[in-house]
Amino acid sequence: MREASWVRIATLAELPEDDVLAVGVDGLEVALYQVAGEVFATDNRCTHGDARLSDGFLMDYCIECPLHQGQFDVRTGEALCAPVTMPIRTYGVRMDGGDILIDISI
Ligand code: FES
Protein backbone atom coordinates (compact mmCIF):
# COMPACT_ATOMS: atom_id res chain seq x y z
CA MET A 1 0.00 0.00 0.00
CA ARG A 2 1.39 3.39 -0.97
CA GLU A 3 2.08 5.95 1.71
CA ALA A 4 0.31 9.32 1.54
CA SER A 5 2.46 12.40 1.11
CA TRP A 6 0.48 15.39 2.36
CA VAL A 7 1.60 18.92 1.52
CA ARG A 8 0.08 22.20 2.66
CA ILE A 9 -1.02 23.96 -0.52
CA ALA A 10 -3.28 26.90 0.37
CA THR A 11 -5.65 28.22 2.97
CA LEU A 12 -9.40 27.95 2.76
CA ALA A 13 -9.56 31.76 2.95
CA GLU A 14 -7.72 31.93 -0.40
CA LEU A 15 -10.29 29.73 -2.15
CA PRO A 16 -13.71 31.35 -2.61
CA GLU A 17 -16.84 29.18 -2.66
CA ASP A 18 -17.75 27.90 -6.15
CA ASP A 19 -14.42 29.01 -7.55
CA VAL A 20 -11.13 27.59 -8.75
CA LEU A 21 -7.60 28.54 -7.67
CA ALA A 22 -4.29 27.69 -9.39
CA VAL A 23 -1.52 26.56 -7.05
CA GLY A 24 1.99 25.34 -7.75
CA VAL A 25 3.62 22.77 -5.48
CA ASP A 26 6.63 20.46 -5.94
CA GLY A 27 6.70 21.13 -9.69
CA LEU A 28 3.01 20.24 -10.01
CA GLU A 29 0.34 22.58 -11.35
CA VAL A 30 -2.76 21.99 -9.26
CA ALA A 31 -6.27 23.42 -9.48
CA LEU A 32 -8.23 23.68 -6.24
CA TYR A 33 -12.02 23.94 -6.24
CA GLN A 34 -14.52 24.65 -3.51
CA VAL A 35 -18.03 23.33 -4.23
CA ALA A 36 -20.85 23.08 -1.69
CA GLY A 37 -18.37 23.54 1.16
CA GLU A 38 -16.07 20.72 -0.03
CA VAL A 39 -12.59 21.13 -1.48
CA PHE A 40 -11.28 19.15 -4.47
CA ALA A 41 -7.92 19.13 -6.23
CA THR A 42 -6.93 18.13 -9.76
CA ASP A 43 -4.10 18.70 -12.20
CA ASN A 44 -4.47 22.17 -13.65
CA ARG A 45 -3.53 21.14 -17.21
CA CYS A 46 -6.21 19.95 -19.60
CA THR A 47 -5.50 16.50 -21.04
CA HIS A 48 -6.56 17.68 -24.51
CA GLY A 49 -4.24 20.63 -25.09
CA ASP A 50 -2.26 23.48 -23.65
CA ALA A 51 -4.79 25.10 -21.35
CA ARG A 52 -5.11 25.76 -17.65
CA LEU A 53 -8.37 24.59 -16.12
CA SER A 54 -8.10 27.37 -13.54
CA ASP A 55 -8.79 29.79 -16.43
CA GLY A 56 -11.99 27.86 -17.19
CA PHE A 57 -15.53 27.96 -15.92
CA LEU A 58 -16.73 26.00 -12.86
CA MET A 59 -20.37 24.85 -12.79
CA ASP A 60 -21.21 22.74 -9.75
CA TYR A 61 -18.73 19.82 -9.87
CA CYS A 62 -17.82 20.37 -13.52
CA ILE A 63 -14.84 22.41 -14.76
CA GLU A 64 -14.98 23.55 -18.38
CA CYS A 65 -11.70 24.03 -20.21
CA PRO A 66 -11.32 27.57 -21.58
CA LEU A 67 -9.81 26.44 -24.89
CA HIS A 68 -12.28 23.96 -26.48
CA GLN A 69 -14.89 23.65 -23.72
CA GLY A 70 -14.07 20.06 -22.76
CA GLN A 71 -15.45 19.25 -19.31
CA PHE A 72 -14.18 17.25 -16.33
CA ASP A 73 -15.75 16.16 -13.04
CA VAL A 74 -13.58 17.74 -10.33
CA ARG A 75 -14.48 14.94 -7.87
CA THR A 76 -13.24 12.07 -10.03
CA GLY A 77 -11.27 13.67 -12.87
CA GLU A 78 -13.56 11.93 -15.36
CA ALA A 79 -13.70 13.43 -18.86
CA LEU A 80 -17.36 14.31 -19.41
CA CYS A 81 -17.66 15.43 -23.02
CA ALA A 82 -15.81 15.86 -26.31
CA PRO A 83 -13.19 16.81 -27.18
CA VAL A 84 -11.66 15.53 -23.92
CA THR A 85 -11.36 11.76 -23.55
CA MET A 86 -8.57 11.32 -20.99
CA PRO A 87 -9.28 12.00 -17.31
CA ILE A 88 -7.32 14.51 -15.27
CA ARG A 89 -5.40 13.42 -12.18
CA THR A 90 -7.14 14.06 -8.88
CA TYR A 91 -5.49 14.47 -5.47
CA GLY A 92 -6.70 13.50 -2.03
CA VAL A 93 -7.63 16.55 0.04
CA ARG A 94 -7.47 17.00 3.80
CA MET A 95 -8.19 20.04 5.94
CA ASP A 96 -6.03 21.06 8.89
CA GLY A 97 -7.76 23.98 10.55
CA GLY A 98 -7.93 26.60 7.83
CA ASP A 99 -5.20 24.96 5.74
CA ILE A 100 -5.74 22.78 2.67
CA LEU A 101 -3.44 19.77 2.26
CA ILE A 102 -3.25 17.51 -0.78
CA ASP A 103 -1.73 14.05 -1.18
CA ILE A 104 0.91 14.24 -3.93
CA SER A 105 2.07 10.62 -3.64
CA ILE A 106 1.92 8.64 -6.88
S1 FES B 1 -7.36 22.12 -24.50
FE1 FES B 1 -8.94 21.65 -23.09
S2 FES B 1 -10.57 20.97 -24.35
FE2 FES B 1 -8.97 21.37 -25.74
Backbone and ligand atoms as CSV (ligand in chain L), in Angstrom:
chain,resi,resn,atom,element,x,y,z
A,1,MET,N,N,0.842,-1.192,0.000
A,1,MET,CA,C,0.000,0.000,0.000
A,1,MET,C,C,0.883,1.249,0.000
A,2,ARG,N,N,0.568,2.185,-0.886
A,2,ARG,CA,C,1.387,3.386,-0.967
A,2,ARG,C,C,1.150,4.282,0.252
A,3,GLU,N,N,2.182,5.049,0.573
A,3,GLU,CA,C,2.076,5.949,1.713
A,3,GLU,C,C,1.679,7.348,1.226
A,4,ALA,N,N,0.737,7.980,1.931
A,4,ALA,CA,C,0.310,9.319,1.540
A,4,ALA,C,C,1.430,10.322,1.786
A,5,SER,N,N,1.478,11.337,0.969
A,5,SER,CA,C,2.463,12.399,1.113
A,5,SER,C,C,1.715,13.737,1.080
A,6,TRP,N,N,1.326,14.200,2.264
A,6,TRP,CA,C,0.483,15.390,2.363
A,6,TRP,C,C,1.321,16.652,2.341
A,7,VAL,N,N,0.939,17.615,1.526
A,7,VAL,CA,C,1.602,18.918,1.517
A,7,VAL,C,C,0.552,20.015,1.679
A,8,ARG,N,N,0.944,21.039,2.444
A,8,ARG,CA,C,0.083,22.203,2.657
A,8,ARG,C,C,0.127,23.039,1.380
A,9,ILE,N,N,-1.028,23.356,0.821
A,9,ILE,CA,C,-1.020,23.958,-0.519
A,9,ILE,C,C,-1.674,25.336,-0.555
A,10,ALA,N,N,-2.583,25.595,0.341
A,10,ALA,CA,C,-3.277,26.896,0.367
A,10,ALA,C,C,-4.087,26.961,1.644
A,11,THR,N,N,-4.702,28.109,1.861
A,11,THR,CA,C,-5.651,28.221,2.974
A,11,THR,C,C,-7.056,28.307,2.392
A,12,LEU,N,N,-8.014,27.902,3.208
A,12,LEU,CA,C,-9.404,27.952,2.755
A,12,LEU,C,C,-9.815,29.393,2.449
A,13,ALA,N,N,-9.228,30.348,3.170
A,13,ALA,CA,C,-9.557,31.763,2.954
A,13,ALA,C,C,-9.156,32.230,1.554
A,14,GLU,N,N,-8.178,31.536,0.944
A,14,GLU,CA,C,-7.723,31.929,-0.397
A,14,GLU,C,C,-8.614,31.363,-1.495
A,15,LEU,N,N,-9.505,30.454,-1.141
A,15,LEU,CA,C,-10.294,29.733,-2.151
A,15,LEU,C,C,-11.781,30.061,-1.973
A,16,PRO,N,N,-12.306,30.979,-2.762
A,16,PRO,CA,C,-13.713,31.345,-2.610
A,16,PRO,C,C,-14.639,30.171,-2.957
A,17,GLU,N,N,-15.807,30.188,-2.368
A,17,GLU,CA,C,-16.838,29.183,-2.660
A,17,GLU,C,C,-17.184,29.218,-4.151
A,18,ASP,N,N,-17.385,28.026,-4.737
A,18,ASP,CA,C,-17.754,27.898,-6.155
A,18,ASP,C,C,-16.736,28.569,-7.070
A,19,ASP,N,N,-15.467,28.401,-6.724
A,19,ASP,CA,C,-14.422,29.012,-7.550
A,19,ASP,C,C,-13.239,28.058,-7.651
A,20,VAL,N,N,-12.303,28.417,-8.512
A,20,VAL,CA,C,-11.130,27.586,-8.752
A,20,VAL,C,C,-9.892,28.448,-8.556
A,21,LEU,N,N,-8.840,27.826,-7.991
A,21,LEU,CA,C,-7.603,28.536,-7.673
A,21,LEU,C,C,-6.422,27.714,-8.192
A,22,ALA,N,N,-5.507,28.366,-8.906
A,22,ALA,CA,C,-4.293,27.694,-9.385
A,22,ALA,C,C,-3.220,27.758,-8.318
A,23,VAL,N,N,-2.575,26.617,-8.050
A,23,VAL,CA,C,-1.520,26.562,-7.046
A,23,VAL,C,C,-0.381,25.695,-7.594
A,24,GLY,N,N,0.843,26.132,-7.363
A,24,GLY,CA,C,1.991,25.335,-7.751
A,24,GLY,C,C,2.620,24.713,-6.523
A,25,VAL,N,N,2.962,23.427,-6.599
A,25,VAL,CA,C,3.620,22.771,-5.483
A,25,VAL,C,C,4.472,21.615,-6.006
A,26,ASP,N,N,5.745,21.575,-5.584
A,26,ASP,CA,C,6.629,20.463,-5.939
A,26,ASP,C,C,6.686,20.219,-7.448
A,27,GLY,N,N,6.663,21.271,-8.241
A,27,GLY,CA,C,6.701,21.128,-9.690
A,27,GLY,C,C,5.374,20.724,-10.309
A,28,LEU,N,N,4.341,20.605,-9.491
A,28,LEU,CA,C,3.013,20.241,-10.008
A,28,LEU,C,C,2.167,21.499,-10.163
A,29,GLU,N,N,1.336,21.507,-11.194
A,29,GLU,CA,C,0.345,22.583,-11.352
A,29,GLU,C,C,-0.994,22.011,-10.942
A,30,VAL,N,N,-1.541,22.549,-9.859
A,30,VAL,CA,C,-2.758,21.994,-9.262
A,30,VAL,C,C,-3.872,23.035,-9.325
A,31,ALA,N,N,-5.082,22.558,-9.560
A,31,ALA,CA,C,-6.271,23.415,-9.479
A,31,ALA,C,C,-7.066,22.980,-8.257
A,32,LEU,N,N,-7.397,23.944,-7.415
A,32,LEU,CA,C,-8.231,23.683,-6.235
A,32,LEU,C,C,-9.624,24.235,-6.503
A,33,TYR,N,N,-10.631,23.504,-6.047
A,33,TYR,CA,C,-12.018,23.936,-6.244
A,33,TYR,C,C,-12.726,23.852,-4.896
A,34,GLN,N,N,-13.647,24.784,-4.659
A,34,GLN,CA,C,-14.521,24.649,-3.505
A,34,GLN,C,C,-15.968,24.626,-4.012
A,35,VAL,N,N,-16.647,23.497,-3.767
A,35,VAL,CA,C,-18.028,23.328,-4.227
A,35,VAL,C,C,-18.852,22.808,-3.053
A,36,ALA,N,N,-19.927,23.492,-2.748
A,36,ALA,CA,C,-20.850,23.085,-1.685
A,36,ALA,C,C,-20.101,22.810,-0.376
A,37,GLY,N,N,-19.102,23.643,-0.098
A,37,GLY,CA,C,-18.369,23.538,1.163
A,37,GLY,C,C,-17.303,22.458,1.181
A,38,GLU,N,N,-17.107,21.763,0.059
A,38,GLU,CA,C,-16.074,20.719,-0.028
A,38,GLU,C,C,-14.961,21.180,-0.958
A,39,VAL,N,N,-13.738,20.740,-0.667
A,39,VAL,CA,C,-12.593,21.129,-1.483
A,39,VAL,C,C,-12.116,19.929,-2.303
A,40,PHE,N,N,-11.786,20.187,-3.562
A,40,PHE,CA,C,-11.284,19.152,-4.470
A,40,PHE,C,C,-10.017,19.663,-5.139
A,41,ALA,N,N,-9.169,18.734,-5.575
A,41,ALA,CA,C,-7.918,19.132,-6.226
A,41,ALA,C,C,-7.677,18.240,-7.435
A,42,THR,N,N,-7.280,18.865,-8.542
A,42,THR,CA,C,-6.932,18.128,-9.756
A,42,THR,C,C,-5.681,18.749,-10.370
A,43,ASP,N,N,-5.115,18.052,-11.374
A,43,ASP,CA,C,-4.105,18.704,-12.201
A,43,ASP,C,C,-4.751,19.920,-12.837
A,44,ASN,N,N,-3.925,20.942,-13.072
A,44,ASN,CA,C,-4.470,22.174,-13.649
A,44,ASN,C,C,-4.406,22.163,-15.166
A,45,ARG,N,N,-3.698,21.195,-15.752
A,45,ARG,CA,C,-3.534,21.142,-17.213
A,45,ARG,C,C,-4.589,20.253,-17.839
A,46,CYS,N,N,-5.241,20.753,-18.846
A,46,CYS,CA,C,-6.211,19.954,-19.604
A,46,CYS,C,C,-5.482,18.795,-20.279
A,47,THR,N,N,-6.126,17.646,-20.384
A,47,THR,CA,C,-5.500,16.495,-21.040
A,47,THR,C,C,-5.639,16.578,-22.561
A,48,HIS,N,N,-6.350,17.554,-23.063
A,48,HIS,CA,C,-6.561,17.681,-24.514
A,48,HIS,C,C,-5.551,18.605,-25.177
A,49,GLY,N,N,-5.135,19.660,-24.477
A,49,GLY,CA,C,-4.235,20.630,-25.093
A,49,GLY,C,C,-3.604,21.514,-24.049
A,50,ASP,N,N,-3.035,22.600,-24.518
A,50,ASP,CA,C,-2.261,23.478,-23.646
A,50,ASP,C,C,-3.165,24.535,-23.024
A,51,ALA,N,N,-3.881,24.158,-22.012
A,51,ALA,CA,C,-4.786,25.103,-21.354
A,51,ALA,C,C,-4.807,24.824,-19.863
A,52,ARG,N,N,-4.996,25.889,-19.109
A,52,ARG,CA,C,-5.114,25.759,-17.650
A,52,ARG,C,C,-6.586,25.736,-17.277
A,53,LEU,N,N,-6.967,24.712,-16.532
A,53,LEU,CA,C,-8.372,24.588,-16.123
A,53,LEU,C,C,-8.771,25.717,-15.180
A,54,SER,N,N,-7.785,26.262,-14.455
A,54,SER,CA,C,-8.099,27.371,-13.537
A,54,SER,C,C,-8.533,28.620,-14.293
A,55,ASP,N,N,-8.295,28.672,-15.616
A,55,ASP,CA,C,-8.790,29.786,-16.434
A,55,ASP,C,C,-10.175,29.468,-16.995
A,56,GLY,N,N,-10.701,28.291,-16.653
A,56,GLY,CA,C,-11.992,27.856,-17.194
A,56,GLY,C,C,-13.161,28.265,-16.326
A,57,PHE,N,N,-14.250,27.569,-16.513
A,57,PHE,CA,C,-15.526,27.962,-15.917
A,57,PHE,C,C,-16.038,26.796,-15.072
A,58,LEU,N,N,-16.275,27.054,-13.776
A,58,LEU,CA,C,-16.733,26.003,-12.858
A,58,LEU,C,C,-18.250,26.074,-12.690
A,59,MET,N,N,-18.913,24.942,-12.991
A,59,MET,CA,C,-20.369,24.850,-12.794
A,59,MET,C,C,-20.619,23.625,-11.927
A,60,ASP,N,N,-21.078,23.834,-10.705
A,60,ASP,CA,C,-21.213,22.737,-9.746
A,60,ASP,C,C,-19.902,21.957,-9.699
A,61,TYR,N,N,-19.937,20.633,-9.985
A,61,TYR,CA,C,-18.725,19.817,-9.874
A,61,TYR,C,C,-18.008,19.662,-11.214
A,62,CYS,N,N,-18.345,20.499,-12.169
A,62,CYS,CA,C,-17.815,20.372,-13.523
A,62,CYS,C,C,-16.942,21.580,-13.861
A,63,ILE,N,N,-15.695,21.310,-14.301
A,63,ILE,CA,C,-14.841,22.406,-14.764
A,63,ILE,C,C,-14.773,22.334,-16.288
A,64,GLU,N,N,-15.009,23.468,-16.917
A,64,GLU,CA,C,-14.980,23.545,-18.380
A,64,GLU,C,C,-13.677,24.190,-18.813
A,65,CYS,N,N,-12.969,23.517,-19.694
A,65,CYS,CA,C,-11.699,24.028,-20.209
A,65,CYS,C,C,-11.955,25.297,-21.028
A,66,PRO,N,N,-11.082,26.314,-20.862
A,66,PRO,CA,C,-11.317,27.572,-21.577
A,66,PRO,C,C,-11.009,27.492,-23.070
A,67,LEU,N,N,-10.267,26.443,-23.497
A,67,LEU,CA,C,-9.812,26.437,-24.894
A,67,LEU,C,C,-10.838,25.827,-25.848
A,68,HIS,N,N,-11.295,24.603,-25.577
A,68,HIS,CA,C,-12.277,23.962,-26.482
A,68,HIS,C,C,-13.519,23.482,-25.737
A,69,GLN,N,N,-13.675,23.925,-24.509
A,69,GLN,CA,C,-14.887,23.649,-23.722
A,69,GLN,C,C,-15.078,22.173,-23.353
A,70,GLY,N,N,-13.991,21.398,-23.343
A,70,GLY,CA,C,-14.074,20.060,-22.760
A,70,GLY,C,C,-14.388,20.187,-21.271
A,71,GLN,N,N,-15.045,19.159,-20.713
A,71,GLN,CA,C,-15.449,19.255,-19.306
A,71,GLN,C,C,-14.963,18.045,-18.511
A,72,PHE,N,N,-14.627,18.302,-17.241
A,72,PHE,CA,C,-14.179,17.247,-16.328
A,72,PHE,C,C,-14.966,17.350,-15.025
A,73,ASP,N,N,-15.171,16.195,-14.384
A,73,ASP,CA,C,-15.749,16.157,-13.040
A,73,ASP,C,C,-14.614,16.375,-12.044
A,74,VAL,N,N,-14.689,17.423,-11.231
A,74,VAL,CA,C,-13.577,17.743,-10.326
A,74,VAL,C,C,-13.469,16.736,-9.180
A,75,ARG,N,N,-14.515,15.941,-8.947
A,75,ARG,CA,C,-14.477,14.942,-7.875
A,75,ARG,C,C,-13.697,13.708,-8.290
A,76,THR,N,N,-13.826,13.322,-9.559
A,76,THR,CA,C,-13.243,12.065,-10.030
A,76,THR,C,C,-12.185,12.257,-11.114
A,77,GLY,N,N,-12.165,13.423,-11.747
A,77,GLY,CA,C,-11.266,13.674,-12.868
A,77,GLY,C,C,-11.814,13.171,-14.189
A,78,GLU,N,N,-12.969,12.533,-14.158
A,78,GLU,CA,C,-13.555,11.927,-15.357
A,78,GLU,C,C,-13.779,12.964,-16.464
A,79,ALA,N,N,-13.413,12.588,-17.695
A,79,ALA,CA,C,-13.697,13.427,-18.862
A,79,ALA,C,C,-15.179,13.259,-19.196
A,80,LEU,N,N,-15.898,14.378,-19.302
A,80,LEU,CA,C,-17.356,14.309,-19.410
A,80,LEU,C,C,-17.883,14.512,-20.826
A,81,CYS,N,N,-17.128,15.202,-21.660
A,81,CYS,CA,C,-17.657,15.432,-23.019
A,81,CYS,C,C,-16.518,15.750,-23.971
A,82,ALA,N,N,-16.791,15.560,-25.265
A,82,ALA,CA,C,-15.810,15.865,-26.309
A,82,ALA,C,C,-15.444,17.348,-26.238
A,83,PRO,N,N,-14.200,17.686,-26.592
A,83,PRO,CA,C,-13.194,16.810,-27.179
A,83,PRO,C,C,-12.315,16.088,-26.161
A,84,VAL,N,N,-12.542,16.220,-24.859
A,84,VAL,CA,C,-11.659,15.533,-23.918
A,84,VAL,C,C,-12.076,14.074,-23.758
A,85,THR,N,N,-11.089,13.196,-23.722
A,85,THR,CA,C,-11.355,11.763,-23.554
A,85,THR,C,C,-10.557,11.182,-22.381
A,86,MET,N,N,-9.422,11.805,-22.071
A,86,MET,CA,C,-8.568,11.324,-20.989
A,86,MET,C,C,-8.912,12.053,-19.696
A,87,PRO,N,N,-8.996,11.332,-18.576
A,87,PRO,CA,C,-9.284,12.002,-17.309
A,87,PRO,C,C,-8.110,12.867,-16.851
A,88,ILE,N,N,-8.383,13.764,-15.922
A,88,ILE,CA,C,-7.317,14.511,-15.266
A,88,ILE,C,C,-7.024,13.837,-13.925
A,89,ARG,N,N,-5.785,13.987,-13.479
A,89,ARG,CA,C,-5.398,13.420,-12.179
A,89,ARG,C,C,-6.125,14.174,-11.059
A,90,THR,N,N,-6.563,13.440,-10.071
A,90,THR,CA,C,-7.136,14.065,-8.876
A,90,THR,C,C,-6.212,13.784,-7.693
A,91,TYR,N,N,-6.312,14.608,-6.673
A,91,TYR,CA,C,-5.495,14.474,-5.466
A,91,TYR,C,C,-6.405,14.356,-4.249
A,92,GLY,N,N,-6.002,13.546,-3.300
A,92,GLY,CA,C,-6.704,13.499,-2.030
A,92,GLY,C,C,-6.570,14.843,-1.327
A,93,VAL,N,N,-7.627,15.255,-0.649
A,93,VAL,CA,C,-7.631,16.549,0.044
A,93,VAL,C,C,-7.946,16.324,1.515
A,94,ARG,N,N,-7.232,17.055,2.367
A,94,ARG,CA,C,-7.467,17.004,3.804
A,94,ARG,C,C,-7.398,18.430,4.341
A,95,MET,N,N,-8.232,18.721,5.316
A,95,MET,CA,C,-8.193,20.044,5.940
A,95,MET,C,C,-7.462,19.937,7.268
A,96,ASP,N,N,-6.689,20.974,7.586
A,96,ASP,CA,C,-6.034,21.060,8.890
A,96,ASP,C,C,-6.294,22.473,9.399
A,97,GLY,N,N,-7.328,22.646,10.187
A,97,GLY,CA,C,-7.761,23.982,10.552
A,97,GLY,C,C,-8.195,24.698,9.291
A,98,GLY,N,N,-7.596,25.851,9.032
A,98,GLY,CA,C,-7.927,26.604,7.827
A,98,GLY,C,C,-7.019,26.292,6.658
A,99,ASP,N,N,-6.143,25.299,6.809
A,99,ASP,CA,C,-5.203,24.961,5.735
A,99,ASP,C,C,-5.718,23.806,4.889
A,100,ILE,N,N,-5.396,23.858,3.598
A,100,ILE,CA,C,-5.744,22.782,2.667
A,100,ILE,C,C,-4.483,21.989,2.379
A,101,LEU,N,N,-4.568,20.665,2.570
A,101,LEU,CA,C,-3.444,19.775,2.262
A,101,LEU,C,C,-3.887,18.840,1.144
A,102,ILE,N,N,-2.949,18.507,0.246
A,102,ILE,CA,C,-3.246,17.507,-0.776
A,102,ILE,C,C,-2.193,16.392,-0.703
A,103,ASP,N,N,-2.609,15.230,-1.154
A,103,ASP,CA,C,-1.733,14.053,-1.176
A,103,ASP,C,C,-1.086,13.977,-2.556
A,104,ILE,N,N,0.234,14.221,-2.617
A,104,ILE,CA,C,0.905,14.238,-3.925
A,104,ILE,C,C,1.638,12.929,-4.207
A,105,SER,N,N,1.410,11.907,-3.373
A,105,SER,CA,C,2.068,10.624,-3.643
A,105,SER,C,C,1.501,10.033,-4.932
A,106,ILE,N,N,2.348,9.224,-5.604
A,106,ILE,CA,C,1.916,8.639,-6.875
A,106,ILE,C,C,1.393,7.232,-6.662
L,1,FES,S1,S,-7.365,22.124,-24.496
L,1,FES,FE1,FE,-8.942,21.648,-23.089
L,1,FES,S2,S,-10.568,20.971,-24.351
L,1,FES,FE2,FE,-8.967,21.370,-25.737
